[in-house]
Amino acid sequence: MSKRILSSRTATLIGAAALAVCFNAPAKAQAVFAFLTPPPQATAVQPQEQVMVDEEAEGTLDPRLARQVVDYRTSEAPGTIVIDTPNTYLYYVLGNGKAVRYGIGVGREGFTWSGVKTVARKAEWPDWYPPQEMIDRQPYLPRMTAGGPGNPLGARAMYLGGTVYRIHGTNNPATIGKQVSSGCIRMTNEDVQDLYERVKVGTKVVVLPMAGPATAQRRLEANSYAPAVPSRAQGVWATIR
């Protein structure tokens, strides 16, 4: 019998012996053979972060809502914020007929408002404390959410004095350009950080009413934000009723 045949038979016997040990030997011996066994081929798993990025990519902003410098006529002083509610724009007035325009989310039906306010406070990655009015409507809400990526106020917040409203970021950019909030003004986190660096405490904020664009622009140019004065006929009818 040739050495080659003996070698082959010897290898077969050794292999059989190894299998017998794997199945019948104590756990310690099995661990040794398991260590010598090549690991199975790893299966590539797509990380969760990539899935999240892909989902956000699907909600790409309409180009009209992207931050940009635009022509803008107004009698407001440079540094003023004007919120164009019906068109879901926020303007930061630069002067000389220019403004930085941002896309925003505004109050949903029944939650829009108008008036002139000032920025009373600024905060980075603020904690969120839902106002009592919101808790009354949605009692399941948490009483406090710590600042961070999961916070509904996003990366920055500018609090409007005398109100429960804020200009703040959002971790859901798909809501920009829509009527979605309970009265707060939403911006993408990138845009709210840009605005935050421009704005100071005490900055004037003009919130235009939910009216036709032409009406809103006329009030802005006239520097008048109060509701329209009722006509004499309307006053008489109200008295009769």
DRENRO-396840 format. One record per residue: x, y, z of N, C-alpha, C in turn. Coordinates in pm, whole numbers, plus 50000, padded with zeros to 5 digits. Example, Ala and Ser with C-alpha at 12.3 -4.5 7.8 and 13.67 -1.06 7.14 Angstrom:
<rs>
513194943150780512304955050780513204967050780
512854977550708513674989450714512905000350787
</rs>
This chain:
<rs>
500864988050000500005000050000500895012450000
500575022049914501435033649901501275043150018
502305051550039502245061550145501075071050123
500755073749997499665083149966498335077750016
498115064149995496855058150040496805057950191
497925054550255497955054450402497655068450456
498235078350394498005092150438496535095650428
495885091650319494475094550301493625087850407
493905074750432493125067550533493365073350672
494615077050697494925082950828494125095850849
494045104350744493285116850754491825114150781
491295103450715489875100050736489645095950880
490545087450935490405082951074490495094551172
491415103651145491555115351233490295123951230
489755125751109488515133551097487385127151174
487245113751163486175106751236486355108051384
487615107251428487895108551571487525122451620
487835132351539487505146151578486015147951593
485235142251499483775143251509483275136451634
483855124751665483425117651784483685125851908
484835132451912485155140852028484185152452038
483845158951922482935170451922481585166851981
481125154551951479775150951996479765144252132
480885138252171480875130552294481775136152403
482705145152370483645150152468482965159952561
483565162752675483045172952766483005186552700
482285195952763482085209252706483395216452683
484415214152771485685221052756486355217052626
486335203952594486935199352469486185204852349
484835205152360484045210652249484405225252223
484665232552331485015246752315486315248252238
487265239052261488535239752189488325237952040
487515227752003487255225451861486455236851799
485525242251880484745253651828485655265351799
486675267151885487625278051864488405276251734
488715263351703489495260651584488675261451457
487345260851471486465261151353486375275251298
486555277351168486465290951110485095296951137
485025310051171483725316451198482865316851073
481555316551089480675317550972480805331150905
480495331650776480585344150700479595354250757
480095365950797479215376150854478295381750747
477045384650787476065390450696476025405450717
476185413050611476165427650623474775432350663
474725440550768473455446050815473495461050799
472485466550740472425481050719472195487850853
473065497050895472895503551025471615511851030
471065512951151469805520351169469955535051129
471165540651156471365554651124471165557350975
471615547850892471475549450746470015549350706
469225540650771467785540250742467145553550774
467545559450889466975572350929467335583250829
468565583050782468985593050684468175591750556
467955579150512467185576850390465755582050404
465135580050521463775584650542463715599850536
464715606750594464725621250590464935626150448
465745618850371466015623050233464745623150150
463795614050185462555613550109461725626150132
461915632550248461145644550281461915657250249
462645657550139463435669150100462535681350086
463025692750137462245704950134461975709649991
460805715349973460495722449850461535733649834
462105735449716463135745849697462695759749742
461405762649732460955776049773461115778249923
461215767450001461335768450146462785768750193
463725767650101465145767850137465555781950180
466485782750273466985795650320467655803050205
467285815850189467845823750079467645838650105
468495846850047468345861350053467445865649938
466405873549969465425877449869465175892449875
464575897749769464095911549771462875912149862
462825922449947461715923150041461485937650082
460305942750043459955956550076459265956950211
459745965150301459115966950431459625979650496
458805985450582459225997150658459855993050791
459915979950817460525975350942462035977150939
462595979651057464035981951068464815968951049
466045969951002466885958050994466975951051130
466975937951126467015930151249465645925651297
464575930451231463215926351267462895912851205
462115904851276461595892251222460145894551180
459815890551059458435891151011458005876950973
456935872451034456425858951006455215860050916
455375855350793454315855650692453535842550706
452535842650792451795830450825451165823750703
450425830950617449745824050507450695817550407
451905823050393452845817550295453905808650358
453845806650489454795798550566456245802750541
456475816050554457815821550545458145829350672
459395829350710459905838550812460975847050746
460845860350761461825869650705462645875950817
463945875950797464815883750885465285895650804
464825907650842465035919650761466505923950766
467115925450649468505929750638468625944750612
467575950550553467625964450512467965965650365
467815977750311468095980350169467285971250078
466055968250118465165960250034465495945550031
466255940550128466635926450130466255920050264
466075906950260465815899250381466255884850360
466575878150469466815863750463465455857150482
465095848450390463795841650397463995826950432
463215822250528463265808350571461885802050554
461835789350521460575782050523460245778050666
458965778350702458555775250839457295766650840
457015760750954455725754650982454975763851077
453675765251059452895774551141451755767051209
450945774651285449835768651358448805762351265
448275751051309447225744751230445935752551246
444905748551172443645755851173443125757351315
442785769651351442295772451485443385776351583
444665775251540445775778251630446715789151576
446315795751467447125806851417446815819251500
447725828651499447555840951575448385851851508
448225864051550448985875051491449245885651599
450195894251571450525904851666451985908451660
452405917251750453795921551758454345917651894
455415910051894456035905152017457545907952012
458235904152117459685905052118460265891652166
461505889152127462205877352175462615880052320
462055872252412462315874452555463465865752607
463715854552539464745845252587465185836452473
466435831852481466975822552381467555810452454
467485798752389468035786752452468545777052345
469675770552376470235760252289469825746452340
469365737752249468865724452284468005725152411
466915732852404466115735452525465325723252570
465055722852702464085713152754462705717752711
461795708152699460425711452658459465708752772
458735719152813457675718052912456365721752843
455525712252808454275715752740453445725452824
452905735952766452045745052843450785737952888
450175743252992448995736753051447875735252949
447735745152860446675744252759446855731852671
448125728752638448385717052555448155704152634
448535704152761448315692352845446825689652862
446035700352873444575698652886444005691852762
444565695152644444075689052521444635675052500
445865672952545446545660052524447175655452656
446365650352749446865646952883447935636152885
448115628852776449125618352771450525623752749
450685636752722452005642452694452895641752818
454215640052798455125640752912455155654852968
455385656153097455415669453158456735676653130
457755669153092459035675153056459815665452968
460435670852863461325662952777462655670252772
463725663252811465055669552814465505673252673
466305683652664466815688052535467665677452469
467625677052337468385667052262467705663652132
468245654152057467695650651926466245646051929
465765640652042464385636152049463415646552100
463895658652123463055669152180462295676552069
460995678952085460225685551978460625700051951
461415706252041461855719952016463125720651931
463725709151903464885709051817466115715651878
466965721251792468285725851833468285739351904
467335747951875467305761451933465865765851954
465685775252048464365781052069464505795752104
463615803852050463515818052084462115820352136
462015823952263460735824952333460145838952313
458875839552276458205852252249457515857152376
457925868852421457445874352547455935875852553
455345872752670453915874252691453075863552624
453705852952573452965842152507453525828652551
452875817852509453405804352528454095799552400
454315808752306454825804852175456335807052164
456925799452073458365800152047458615798951897
459735804351855460305800851724461345790251757
461185778451702462085767651743462385758151629
463345749351651463705739351552462755727651555
462995718151466462205705851465463065694451414
462835682651469463515670651423462695663551316
461635670251270460775664651165460655674951053
461665676150968461655686550864460525685250764
459865673650760458745671950667457575681050702
457555686850823456445695550864456635710050818
457805713350763458045727050718457195729950595
456595741850594455715745750485454265741750508
453945736750630452595731950658452035738550784
450725737250798450045741850920449955729951014
450825729451113450965717151191451035719251342
451385731251388451715733051529450505738151609
450745740051739449725745951827449935760851842
450635766851747450855781351747452315785351739
453225776051772454645779051761455075779351615
456225785451591456785786451457457945776551447
457855767251352458885756851337459825760151222
461095756651244462105758051139462955745251139
463645742651030464585731551033465675734851135
466325724751188467385727151286468505735651228
468835733551100469885741351037469485756151029
468225758650992467765772450977467615779451112
467115772351212466915778951341468265782451405
469285774351378470605777751430471165790051359
470895791351230471335803151156470635815651208
469315814851227468555826351278468975829851420
469215819651501469585821551642470835830251655
471775828351562473005836151567472775850751527
471735853451452471445867051408470605874851509
469775867651584468765874051668469295876751809
468885887851864469235891452002467965891852087
468135890452218467005892252308466505906652291
465195908252277464605921252252464255923652107
464635914452018464305915651876462795916251856
462355925251770460935926651738460495915451644
459345909651674458785898851593457375902651552
457145903751422455825907151367455215894551308
454075890551361453375878551313452145883051235
452165880551105451045884651021449885874651033
448655879551017447495870651032447325861050916
446555850750939446245841150833445205847550741
445695855650647444845862550550445465860550414
444805865750311445365864650177446725871550171
447635866850087448975872850077448945887850050
448015892349965447955906549932447595914750055
446615909850134446205916950255447345917550355
448035906250372449145905850467450245915550425
450555916050296451605924950249451225939550268
449945942950242449495956850260449645960950406
449275952150499449415955450641450885957150679
451735948850621453155949750651453715963050603
453385966850479453905979250424453345991450498
452125990150549451516001250623451946001250769
452755990950808453205989650946452025988751042
450965981951000449765980451081449415965751090
449305960651213449065946451231447805943551311
447075953951346445825951851419444765946651323
443775939351373442685934751286441995946751220
441425944451104440745955251032439605960951117
439455974151116438395980651191437055977751125
436035972951199434745969851137434075982451082
433325980550976432625991850917431465996251007
430876007850977429756012951057428576003351050
428325997750928427215988350912427435975850997
428675970951001428965959151083428755961951231
429115974451274428915977851414427445978451452
426635984051362425195984751389424595970851395
424985962151303424455948451301424835940951427
426095943051474426515936351597425705941051716
425325953951717424525959351827423125953351826
422545951851707421195946251695421165931851744
422175924351710422215910351751422405909051901
</rs>
